[in-house]
Amino acid sequence: MMYNKLYEGVKLPVKLKDSDVYHLAEILKARENKKLGTKEYYVHFDEYNKRLDDWVSEDRMKINEMIFPSKKIHKDSSTASLSALGGSSGNNNSSNNNNECSNSPFGETVNQESEHVELKMRLTTSSSSSALKNEEQISLVSMDDRNCFSYLQEPVSNVLPQTGSMMVASHQEHQDIVTRMRNIDLIVLGKYRIKPWYFSPYPEELTELDSVYICEFCLKYFKTCLCLQRHLEKCRLRHPPGNEIYRKNPLSFFEIDGRKNKKYAQNLCLLAKLFLDHKTLYYDTDPFLFYILCEYDDRGFHIVGYFSKEKESNDDNNVACILTLPPYQRKGYGKLLIEFSYELSKLENKTGSPEKPLSDLGLLSYRSYWCQTIMEVIIDAANSNDNSNSSSLSFDPPSISLNDIVEKTSINPKDLTATLNTMNIIYYSKGQHVIVVTKKMLDNFKASMSKRKYRIDAKLLNWHPKDWSKRGRW
């Protein structure tokens, strides 16, 4: 029968959930559903994120269109074997990221010949070269700002960083096989029942349960609801076990030291790994600080999301991992976490950048935050210039340097210049660089800012940076 040919590695069209559309998917594992008495298959949809992987039944598959896996060819050290196969040792990992540079972050393509120019700002540069067309042209800036663009000449490395939350274990090849499948079907956290997206190294006995119950205050995990209820009667925590450093109704931030509160930090990492695919570090929490965003009410402080950062980062990263839990997504909490991380960087008098690679959702949130923040600084500079010109007879065009934007936002110069290129608002005209913002971009910016329900009030932040180079404080 055809059914016997369904095994790991086979690809075939599978109907997407809640849809009539079929998409090519690879079978990763098969199992017997004891409740229904049928066979199920865990599939990964090609070119889709792993969080959409799911167990499907045979009635959702087009079995007559199966594609069987080809035999794996083991690499041979001799060049003869490579040439015989027609292989090439060249790097074919070309990137298409440059295609995004022509798109505006506010949903439009900016044309240099736009008819509605509302704002022009002169960048303080002294170069007289040609226009800035793409990320590789760096001769436009003066020597004062050249350091902001120098990274554009550096080759992009495809190797993941081996520090921070991306530290890779020596048995990574085995881990790739094990962690490819989601191992927890459902978690119960507070009043929410949440379906995980990815693998997380919870104890193996929990992977056989229908649901895993997690205390929303200490993040300890349990097998049954009864065990959780008994725990809640004894659990004294009603907020994360750290220092509250910010509160503005109804939100609060707590700072957790990964060394002092190791058990909580480890439980947090296990929970976060259910929704973060790239991060591989779970138990070595000593070098990290965790900042927990909570909603508070008369019952206690309920975790909304968090971000972590290294106490000492060689790459000046101000975020290692960042996560908003699924029930709280699309409510503005992601940008709030990002804004809070940059407020801490301002107090440290440093620029900051998130650890790479970012997840797809993380990249969207950061790109949107950078665009809005840069636009906010540009518009504020233009408005302040208009006020000064109104009190004098002469008119001076507003000007701002890249370093000015960096100082006001603490955004890393690399992220700043990449975002400016993505926004496509820098042009070269009449011997100077100008920032051109159309009326439509301004309207879209105002509309996007009006949707930001929560903002950080720096006056309410009770936090002072520490010098973690002194090991005694660890």
Disulfide bonds with the S-S distance in Angstrom:
none
